[in-house]
């Protein structure tokens, strides 16, 4: 994977997760490769969840008039 997971954008993470899903659905994917893909996908999901949580917290801090609380 060219980008580090921590530096990867959400869009890139979701695109990679889509690739992983397609590879896992392919019956030609070996058990070992499936396990590696599963681990990579789990790490990407954890990273994406953390970024989404951070954005949600920032949005909650913005009051209705646009000022930060």
N, C-alpha and C positions, 0 to 999 in steps of 0.2 A: 504494500500500500504506500503510495508516494507521500501522502500527508500524514503528519503525526496526528493521532486521535484527538489530543487536546487542542490542536490548532485547526482542526477540520471544521468547516462550517456545517451548520445543520443540514443545508441542502446537499452538501457532498456526503455527509453521513447517511442521509436517507437514500441517496442514489446508490451508495455502496451496499446498504442494507437490502435494497431491491435486487442488486446483483447476487448477493448472498442467498436471498430467498429463491431466486431462479436456479442457482447452482444446487441448493439443497433439494429442490423439487426434481432435479435431473436424476433419473435412476442410474446413470453411468457414474455418478459421483461416489467415490469409495467411502467406506465407513471412516477411515482416517481423515480424509479430506472434509467429510461432513462434520466431524468433531471439531476440526480446526476452524471451519467456517462458522460453526455454532459459537465457539469461543470468541471469535472476532466480532460476530454480530452482537453477542451479549455485551462486550466491551463498548461497542458503538452505541448501543441502546443506553447504557449507563452514562456515557459521556453526553449524549443528546438530552437525556432526562435532567442531568445537572445543569446544562445550559438553559433548558426551558424553565426550570425552577428559578434560576437566577433572573431571567427576564420577567417571569411572573412576579417576583418580589419587587423588582424595579417598577413595574406597572402599578402594583398596589401602593407604592409610595408616592405616586403622582396624584395630587389632588385634582378635583374637577376643573380648577382654573389653570392647570398645567404646571403648578409649582410643586417642587419636591417637598414632602413633609419631613 
